[in-house]
């Protein structure tokens, strides 16, 4: 019988291999030509994601811990460093799509080389007992899962820019669980006033921006049990919501006018109704599914038009605490749907649905440090803290988020105008 240490080694190696294989599975339907595309600065070419996630393990695990290890290629650090100033110069983010070389096959060779060396680390007792190595290893795995979601959203944008509107993959024929086709009898969930614990507590991994746990006082509020649907958002469009400046923050109004927003990203108005581009190709909009691919500005304009508001991130976390286990009910990357699905909620339900998975939910909270936040020393300290300005917090994960990667305390963040992620709306009111 294997010892607990041996089982731990086996489990960690298997987890590492599964996560690395999942990244390559996401890229498997792509052609080499697809893998180099970068139609906007926010989108990174798929082959850059493949190289960058590999560079992370090489840079932060192999080079510092294996004395005999040599970098696979002396220039790959320049190509695949993302934003770590401590690790030297790098190609500009907007220029990642200019890298026709190294070819895709070389990047896969790079991944195989690093994976073979990582297997040595993950089966060697002296490295596994290194208490400083363990958190960096875990961060590397979580980091790759973040890039799996980014890969799916970037691939979707890349495909949408092709006039042929190609399908990334066929749509699954079934969705697990029953699907609600109407709103529950009680549309709102009441969260009582009181002190709530915010932030990560207990065992397991979290990012540094989820620390330190602290208490906040919240007045009583009500939150929608389900996300805003495409049918509801279509009423906002038909009522002239995109033409009414009184609903919009001024910056959002200026951006929407400059960019000609008339509907969520990927929506197309055809003679027989609204369609949208998905990873399965062009499809008619499912009116019962949650609206997605909208900016914070659009989410807020819709909330204003509806006579409601957006939750703060603290209210969202308090709402999630009323639910026993939202993780079991979400639509995540593993479903293969890669698109939000209608709510699965009994009519007499008292708790909220769609809290984890389907769409990230914009909150009316700026991305700032929690009280007591401490930036880690060295390059790892550049992971989250230096971005804590001019961005809004999103909660809940999406249909492209790996299920093992998300939790109710997870804080995502984007600038208010971004639309290419799977982002949606949950309403609140007093």
N, C-alpha and C positions, 0 to 999 in steps of 0.2 A: 504494500500500500504506500502511496506517495505521502511524503510529509506535508505539513501545512505550508512550509516554505516552498517546497517543490510545486505544490498546487498554485501558490501565489505567483511563482515564476511563469508557470504554464498559462495562467489566466491573463497575466499582463502581456505576455508575448502574443497570445491569441487575440487580445483586444487591440493591440497595436496593429497586427496584421489585418484584422477585420476592418479597422478604420481606414488604413491605407488602401485596402482593396476596394472599399466603398468609393473612395475618391476616383479611382480608375474606372470603376463601374459607371459612375456618372459621365465620365468622358468617353466611354466606349462607343456610343452612337455617333460621335463626331468624326468628321473627316479632318485630315491634317490642315486643310484650308480653313475650316471652322475654328481650329484651335488657336489661330494667330490673330483673329479679328478683335478690334477694339473700336466700336463705333462711337463711343463717348468716353470722356475721361474717367467717369465713375466705374466703368466696366473694365475689368482686366481680362486679357486673353486667357482661355482655358489652359493653354500650355504654361502660362506664367503661374497660375495657381498650382499646377503640378510641380513646377520647379520651386516655387516659394515655400510650400509646405515641407518640401524635402530639405531645402536650405535651413529651415528652422531647426530640424533635428541635427543636421550636420553641424550647425554653428553653435547651438546651445547644449548639445549632448556629446557629440562625438569629438569635436576638436578640443574641448576643455578636459575631457576625461580619458581619452585614449591617446597616450603619448605617441604611439607609432602612426596614428591616423594622419593622412594628408588629404587636403581638400580635393574633391573629385576634379575640379577645374578651377584654376586661379581667378577667372573672371566671373564665375557664377555668383559670387557674393554681390558684385555690382549689378548683375541682371536681376537677382531674386530677393535682395533686401527690399523691404517694403517702406518702412518709415523709421527704422532704428538708426538715429544719428550716431549713437555710440559705436555702431558697427561699420562706420565708414560711408563713403559716397555710394550713390545708387542712381539708376536711371530714373528720370522723372516719371511719375505715375502716368501722365498723359501720353508718354512715349513707349509704353510697354508693347503696344501693337506694332511698333517698327521692327521688332526683333524677329526677322525671318530665320535667323540663326541664333542660337543652336537649333537644329531641326528637332522635331517632336521625338524622333527615335532616340536622340541623344538624351533628351530629358527623361524618357522612360528608363534608359540605361543608368542615368543618375539615380533615379528612384530605386532601382534594383540594387545598385552599389550601396547606397545608404541603408536600405532595409537589411542587407546582409550584415553590415557592420552593427546595426542596431540589435540584430538578433544576438550578437556576441554580448552586447551590454545587458540585454534582457535575460540572459541565461547565466550570467556571471554573478556569483554571490557577493563579491566585494563591491560591485556597482549597485546592486539592489539594496544593500545595507547602507548606502550613502544617503544620509538624511537630506543633504542639500540637492541631490540629484532627483529624488522622488517628485518634489513639487514642480520642477522644470519639465520632467517627463510628462506629468499630468497636464501641464499647461500646453505642451506640444500636441497632445492628443485632442484636447478641447479646441485648440487653435485650428487643427485640421478639420474638425467638425464645423467650425465656423465657416471655413472656406468651402465646405461641401454645399452649404446653403448659398454662399456667394456664387459658386459655380453654376448652380441651377438658375439663379436670377440673372446672372451675366449671360449664360447661354440663351435664355429666353429673349433677352434684349437683342443679342446678336442675331438670332433667327428672325426676330420681328422686323429687322432692318432689311431683310432680303425680300424683294418684290414677290418672290414665289411663295412666301409665308410657309416655309417648310415645317414639317412636324419633327420634333426632336425624338419622340417615341409614340407608339400607339397608346391610347388611353386604356387603363384597366377596365375590364367589363363589369366588375362588381365593386361595390363599396360595402365594407363591413358595417353592420349595425343598421337600425331603422333610421329613416330620415323624416324629420318633421316637415310638413308642408304648410303649417300655419303657426301663428304665434301662440305661446302659452296663455292660459286664461289670465294669469297675473303677469303682466309684461315686465314688472319692475321688482327688483330685489332690494330690500331695505337693509342698510348697514347702520347699526346703532352708533350713537355718539360714544366716544371713549378714547382711552389710550390704546394704541396699537404698536406692537413690536414690528419694526421695519428693518430689513436687511437679513443677511444670511446668518443662521445660527445652527449649531450642531455639527455632525460629522460630514465628511465628504468634501468635494471640491466646490469652490466658488471663485469668481473673479474678484480682484481687489476692489472694484467699484461697488460691490455688494456689501462691503464692510465700511465702517463698523456698525453692528446692530445697535439700534437706538429706538426710543419711543417717540411717537408723535400723537398729538391730540387731534381727532377728527370730529367735526360736527356730524350729526345724522345726515345721511344722504341716501338717494336711491340710484341704482344702476340698472341699465337694461340687461335682462337676462341673456339676450342674444345680440350678436353683432348686427349692424345695419346691413340690410340686404341690397342686392342690385335693384330690386323693384322699388324699394324706398328711395334709393339714391337717384333712380331714373325720374322720380317725381320732382326731385330737386332740380335736375337738368331741365325738365319740361316746364317748370315754373320760372325759368330764367335765372337760376342761381348763379350761373357763370357770368351773367350780365349785370348783376346787382352789387355794386361796390359797397353798399352798406353792410353786407354780410361778411366782408373780407377785411383782414388786416391789410394795411396799406402796402407793405412789402409783398404780400401774397397777391394782392390785386395787380400790382405792377408786373410781377412775374407772370401771372396768368394771362395778362394782356399781351405781353411781349412774346410769349411762347404759344399763344393761341389756344389755351386750354378750353375745351368745350365738353369734356367727359374724362373719365379715368384713362390713364395710360393703357394703350392696346385696344381701346374701344373703337369700333368702326360702325357708322350709321349707314345701313344698306336699305334698299327698297322694302324689304320684308322685315325690318327691325334691326335691333342692335346686335352686333357680333363683337367678339373680342379674340385677340390672339392669345393662344395658350401654348404650353409645351407640347400639346397634342395637335397643334395646328389651329386654324380658324374655326371657332365654334360660336353658335348662337348663345347669347348671354343667358345663363340660368338665373331667372329672376329671384329664386328662393335662396340662392347662395350668397354668402357675404360679399359685399363690394370690396375690391382690393386695387392695389396700384394707384393709391391716391396720396397726395402730399399732406403734410400737417395743415397747410393753408386750406386745402379743400375740405379736410375733415372738420376744421373749425367753422368754415363757412356753412357746411351742412348742419352742424350742431346749432349755429345761430339761426339758420332758416327754420329748423324744426322746433325752435323754442326751448332747446335744452343746452347742454354743455358737454365738454369732454371731462373725463376723470383726471385727477392728478395721479402721479405714479403711486403716491401713498394710499389714495383711495382704491386704486386698482389692487394693490397688494392686500389691503384689508378685505376687499371683496373676495379675493382668492382664498383668504384664510377661512372663510365661511364654507368653503367647498372641501369635502373630505379628501378627494383624490382626483383633481382635474387632469392629471397626467394620463389616466386610463381612458379618457374620452376624447382625446385630441386627434386631429388629422395631421400626421407628421410626414416627413420625408419617406419613412418606411412604407407608407401606404401605396407609394408609386403614383398617387393621384396628381401631385405637384400642382394642385389648385384647390381653393377653398370649396367645401361642400356644405349643404344646408345643415341647420342645427339638428342635433339629435337630443330632444328634450321633451319629456312628458308634459302634457298641458297643465298638470297640477304641480309641477316642479316648484320648489321654493328657492333653489340655488341657481346660480348663473351657469350658462353653458358656454362652450367655445373659448374658455379662458386660456387654454394652452393649445397651440396648433392653429391651423387655418390661416389666420392673419396676425401679424404684429399689430398692436393697438396703440395708436398715437395717444399720448397723454399731454395734458397742459402743464408739463414740468420740464424746466430746463435741466440739461445734463450737468450737474454739479456734484462735488464730493460730499459724501455723508460726513457728519461730525466725527472727528477722529481719524479720517482717512489718512493713510500714510503711503507715500510713493516708495515702492521697492527700490533698492539700490541697483545701479547698473542698467544694462539694456532692458531687462525685464520690466523695469519701472516705466518704460516708455509705452507699455501695452495699452493703458487706458487713461491714466491721469492727465497726460498732456492734451487730451482732446476735450477737456471739461469746460467748454465755452461755445456759445453760439449753436448749440445742438439741442434737440428735443429728445426726451426719453420715450421709448416704446417698450411695451410689455407683452409677454405671452407666447412668443414664438410663432411659427407659421407652418404651412404645409410643406415647406422646404427645410425645416429645422429637424435635425436628428432628435429622436425622442429622448435618448439618453443624455442629451446636451442641455436640455431646458429645465427650468424650475421656476417657481413663482417669484423668487427674489431676483431673477436675471434682469439686468438692465441693458437694453440695446439703445443705440443712439444714432441719429442721423440729422442732417440739416433739414430745415422745415420744408424745403422745396423738392426733396427727393421722392421719386415715384416708382423706381424700378424694383424696389423690394415689395414683398407681399404685405402691404400695409392696409389696415382697415379702421373701423370706427366702432366704439362702444359709447353710448350716450349716458349721461348722468343728469340728475336734477335734485334739488333740495326737497 
